[in-house]
């Protein structure tokens, strides 16, 4: 594993500022990456230290009750500490993704995208984010395509190569706007990838796969 989320993305994750689709891909990477989990813990500690220095402001009981109710409605975080995985259909799926895919990935509505390639869209983001899992059989490749908008990716299992290099399990990707590539999986194992398009506003900077 050689490619990781940028610091600003991890900070947005800690602050709860990511869309559900982006949170899913970051959380899934965190279950696979000790280094990034430790970095997130450091960011959380810094944030806690800053909060400790703020003088509390008094609020009335009604405001307090509304805030606590909103926190309860958010539910549990997608991120599961400790790098937990669940073996499903031959894949060791990180638990955040396993919770979305369910117990039988073969039963999902996979759509063919070419010889040896299929994908399934995940309906998880009412804010407009799109999450897609792509499954590439050994020695198969996707058609040449580009990435429109802001997209993040993660290799869940197996590996693939393209014009930018070789990427293996756990590698986190940031796709450049309009970047064109032709991923091809390795010879020994199915490659499983998660890609999300996120409805974020930012500076629009173009980054090649991290």
Residue pairs with C-beta under 8 A, 6 or more apart in sequence:
1 32
1 33
1 168
1 169
1 170
1 171
2 171
3 167
3 171
3 172
3 173
3 209
3 210
4 29
4 33
4 35
4 36
4 172
4 210
5 13
5 26
5 29
5 36
5 172
5 210
6 174
6 210
7 39
9 18
9 22
9 26
9 152
10 26
10 36
10 39
10 40
10 43
11 43
12 18
12 22
13 22
13 23
13 26
13 27
13 30
13 40
13 79
14 40
14 43
14 44
14 47
15 47
18 26
18 198
18 200
19 125
19 127
19 128
19 129
19 198
19 199
19 200
20 124
20 125
20 126
20 127
20 129
21 124
21 125
21 127
21 129
21 130
21 131
21 196
21 197
21 198
22 129
22 152
22 196
22 198
22 200
23 78
24 78
24 96
24 97
24 100
24 122
24 124
24 131
24 194
24 196
25 131
25 152
25 153
25 154
25 172
25 194
25 195
25 196
26 79
26 152
27 77
27 78
27 79
27 80
27 94
27 96
28 94
28 96
28 97
28 154
28 156
28 194
29 36
29 154
29 170
29 172
30 36
30 37
30 40
30 79
31 79
31 80
31 82
31 83
31 84
31 85
31 94
31 95
31 96
32 83
32 85
32 94
32 169
32 170
33 83
33 170
33 172
34 83
37 81
37 83
59 67
78 96
78 99
79 96
80 94
80 95
80 96
83 94
84 94
84 95
85 92
85 93
85 94
85 95
85 98
86 92
86 93
86 95
86 98
87 93
88 98
88 101
88 103
88 104
88 105
89 104
89 105
89 106
90 190
91 105
91 156
91 157
91 190
91 192
92 157
93 101
93 105
93 156
94 156
97 133
97 156
97 194
100 122
100 124
100 131
101 108
101 122
101 133
102 108
105 133
108 120
108 133
109 120
110 118
110 119
110 120
110 135
111 118
111 119
111 120
112 118
113 119
113 134
113 142
113 143
114 140
114 141
114 142
114 143
115 140
116 136
116 137
116 139
116 140
116 141
117 134
117 135
117 136
117 137
117 140
117 141
117 142
118 134
118 135
119 132
119 133
119 134
119 135
120 132
120 133
121 130
121 131
121 132
122 131
122 132
122 133
124 131
125 131
125 199
127 199
128 199
129 196
129 197
129 198
129 199
130 196
130 197
131 194
131 195
131 196
132 194
132 195
132 196
133 156
133 192
133 193
133 194
133 195
134 142
134 192
134 193
134 195
135 190
135 191
135 192
136 142
136 158
136 160
136 183
136 184
136 185
136 190
136 191
136 192
136 193
137 185
137 190
138 158
138 185
138 186
138 187
138 188
138 189
138 190
139 184
139 185
139 186
139 187
140 184
140 185
141 182
141 183
141 184
141 185
142 182
142 183
142 184
143 182
144 180
144 181
144 182
145 180
145 181
145 182
146 178
146 179
146 180
146 181
147 175
147 176
147 177
147 178
147 179
148 177
148 178
148 197
149 177
149 197
149 198
150 177
150 197
150 198
150 200
150 202
151 174
151 175
151 195
151 196
151 197
151 198
152 172
152 173
152 174
152 175
152 195
152 196
152 198
153 172
153 173
153 174
153 175
153 193
153 194
153 195
153 196
153 209
154 170
154 171
154 172
154 173
154 193
154 194
154 195
155 167
155 168
155 169
155 170
155 171
155 173
155 191
155 192
155 193
156 169
156 192
156 193
156 194
157 169
157 189
157 190
157 191
157 192
158 168
158 169
158 185
158 186
158 188
158 189
158 190
158 191
158 192
159 166
159 167
159 168
159 169
159 185
159 186
159 189
159 191
160 166
160 167
160 183
160 184
160 185
160 186
160 191
160 193
161 167
161 183
161 184
161 186
162 181
162 182
162 183
162 184
163 180
163 181
163 182
164 181
164 208
164 209
165 209
167 173
167 209
172 210
173 209
173 210
174 207
174 208
174 209
174 210
175 195
175 208
175 209
176 206
176 207
176 208
176 209
177 204
177 206
179 206
179 208
179 209
183 191
183 193
185 191
